[in-house]
Amino acid sequence: MTADEVGKRIMFLHMLRRKYTHNHCFDSALQPGQYPLLNYLLANPGLTQQELAAALHVSPASVAQSTKRMQKVGLVEKRADPDNLRCNRLHVTDAGHATVNAFQEVFSAVDNQMFKGFDEAELEQIKNVLDRMIANLTEDEDPAMTWFEEEHRFHDKKAF
């Protein structure tokens, strides 16, 4: 088997996982691209839109649009920074917490289905192979790309 064949399988697996989660999650008020923002903000409360955009490597305009929509449906709120009243900080509301928890249940269900019949040793092997692949793709990256690992170590929650 070639690396290209394995890459295609990884892409297909990603598509299947997204299809399942979209079918079960995104009939809510949250748009598909907003979950990573909400989840990261839950782990790192009080960020500005600019800080959130930098951490997730997305444009500030994208974060502004997403946070505006999430505010409108009550998932996040802006609070004035007590030290700088011209600066607003983002916080996840109780409804946002509930949404993240509901999504995590779906992600756990799809992961349990995907790894059905795998024993602990097989899961460890898969993790080790994926870690090597991640290291290969990030070895020359900006150290800020560690946000994904930091977020998962901090909260041990699924991001995607």
C-alpha positions as CSV (number, residue, x, y, z in Angstrom):
1,M,0.0,0.0,0.0
2,T,1.3,3.5,-0.8
3,A,1.2,6.6,1.3
4,D,-1.3,8.1,-1.2
5,E,-3.7,5.2,-0.6
6,V,-3.4,5.6,3.2
7,G,-3.9,9.4,2.8
8,K,-7.1,8.7,0.8
9,R,-8.4,6.5,3.6
10,I,-7.6,9.1,6.2
11,M,-9.5,11.7,4.1
12,F,-12.5,9.3,3.7
13,L,-12.5,8.6,7.4
14,H,-12.5,12.3,8.1
15,M,-15.4,12.8,5.7
16,L,-17.4,10.0,7.4
17,R,-16.8,11.4,10.9
18,R,-17.8,14.9,9.7
19,K,-21.0,13.5,8.1
20,Y,-22.0,11.6,11.2
21,T,-21.4,14.6,13.5
22,H,-23.0,17.1,11.2
23,N,-26.1,14.9,11.0
24,H,-26.4,14.7,14.7
25,C,-25.0,18.0,15.9
26,F,-25.7,20.8,13.5
27,D,-29.4,21.0,13.7
28,S,-28.7,23.2,16.7
29,A,-28.0,26.9,16.7
30,L,-24.3,26.3,16.3
31,Q,-22.7,26.3,12.8
32,P,-20.2,23.6,12.0
33,G,-17.1,25.9,12.0
34,Q,-18.1,27.4,15.3
35,Y,-17.7,24.4,17.5
36,P,-13.8,24.6,17.6
37,L,-14.1,28.3,18.6
38,L,-16.6,27.6,21.3
39,N,-14.6,24.6,22.7
40,Y,-11.3,26.5,22.7
41,L,-13.0,29.5,24.4
42,L,-14.4,27.1,27.0
43,A,-10.9,26.0,27.8
44,N,-9.5,29.5,27.6
45,P,-12.1,31.9,29.0
46,G,-11.7,35.7,28.7
47,L,-9.9,35.9,25.3
48,T,-10.4,38.8,23.0
49,Q,-11.6,38.1,19.4
50,Q,-8.1,38.9,18.3
51,E,-6.5,36.4,20.7
52,L,-9.0,33.7,19.7
53,A,-8.2,34.3,16.0
54,A,-4.5,34.1,16.6
55,A,-4.8,30.9,18.7
56,L,-6.9,29.1,16.2
57,H,-5.1,30.4,13.1
58,V,-8.2,31.9,11.5
59,S,-8.9,35.4,10.4
60,P,-10.1,38.0,12.9
61,A,-13.1,38.7,10.6
62,S,-14.1,35.0,10.7
63,V,-14.0,35.0,14.5
64,A,-15.9,38.3,14.7
65,Q,-18.7,36.9,12.5
66,S,-18.8,33.6,14.4
67,T,-18.8,35.2,17.8
68,K,-21.6,37.6,16.7
69,R,-23.7,34.7,15.6
70,M,-23.0,32.8,18.8
71,Q,-23.8,35.8,20.9
72,K,-27.1,36.2,19.1
73,V,-28.2,32.6,20.0
74,G,-26.8,33.0,23.6
75,L,-23.8,30.7,23.5
76,V,-21.1,33.3,24.2
77,E,-21.1,36.8,25.8
78,K,-18.8,39.7,25.7
79,R,-17.7,41.3,28.9
80,A,-15.8,44.5,29.3
81,D,-12.2,44.1,30.5
82,P,-12.1,45.6,34.0
83,D,-8.7,47.0,33.3
84,N,-9.5,48.4,29.8
85,L,-13.2,49.2,29.3
86,R,-12.6,49.5,25.5
87,C,-11.6,45.9,25.4
88,N,-14.2,43.1,25.3
89,R,-13.5,39.6,26.5
90,L,-15.4,36.5,25.4
91,H,-17.0,34.0,27.8
92,V,-19.0,30.9,27.2
93,T,-22.5,31.0,28.7
94,D,-24.4,28.2,30.4
95,A,-26.1,27.5,27.1
96,G,-22.7,27.3,25.4
97,H,-21.5,24.8,28.1
98,A,-24.6,22.7,27.5
99,T,-24.0,22.8,23.7
100,V,-20.3,21.7,24.1
101,N,-21.4,18.8,26.4
102,A,-24.0,17.7,23.9
103,F,-21.5,17.7,21.1
104,Q,-19.0,15.8,23.1
105,E,-21.6,13.1,23.7
106,V,-22.0,12.8,19.9
107,F,-18.2,12.8,19.3
108,S,-17.8,10.1,22.0
109,A,-20.5,8.0,20.3
110,V,-18.9,8.2,16.9
111,D,-15.5,7.4,18.3
112,N,-16.9,4.4,20.2
113,Q,-18.5,3.2,16.9
114,M,-15.4,3.9,14.9
115,F,-13.1,1.9,17.4
116,K,-15.6,-0.8,18.1
117,G,-13.7,-4.1,18.6
118,F,-10.3,-2.5,19.1
119,D,-8.4,-3.4,22.2
120,E,-6.3,-1.0,24.3
121,A,-3.0,-2.1,22.6
122,E,-4.4,-1.5,19.1
123,L,-5.7,2.0,20.2
124,E,-2.2,2.7,21.6
125,Q,-0.6,1.7,18.3
126,I,-3.0,3.9,16.3
127,K,-2.3,6.8,18.7
128,N,1.5,6.3,18.2
129,V,1.2,6.2,14.4
130,L,-1.0,9.4,14.4
131,D,1.4,11.1,16.7
132,R,4.3,10.4,14.3
133,M,2.2,11.7,11.4
134,I,1.4,14.9,13.3
135,A,5.1,15.3,14.2
136,N,6.1,14.9,10.6
137,L,3.6,17.6,9.5
138,T,4.4,20.0,12.3
139,E,8.2,19.7,12.7
140,D,8.8,23.0,10.8
141,E,5.7,24.8,12.0
142,D,5.4,27.8,14.2
143,P,5.4,26.8,17.9
144,A,1.9,28.4,18.1
145,M,0.6,25.3,16.3
146,T,0.8,23.5,19.6
147,W,-2.6,25.0,20.4
148,F,-4.3,21.7,19.5
149,E,-2.3,19.6,21.9
150,E,-2.5,22.2,24.7
151,E,-6.3,22.5,24.3
152,H,-6.6,18.7,24.5
153,R,-4.3,18.3,27.4
154,F,-6.1,21.1,29.3
155,H,-9.6,19.9,28.7
156,D,-9.3,16.4,27.3
157,K,-12.2,17.2,25.0
158,K,-12.8,16.5,21.4
159,A,-12.3,19.5,19.2
160,F,-13.5,18.2,15.8
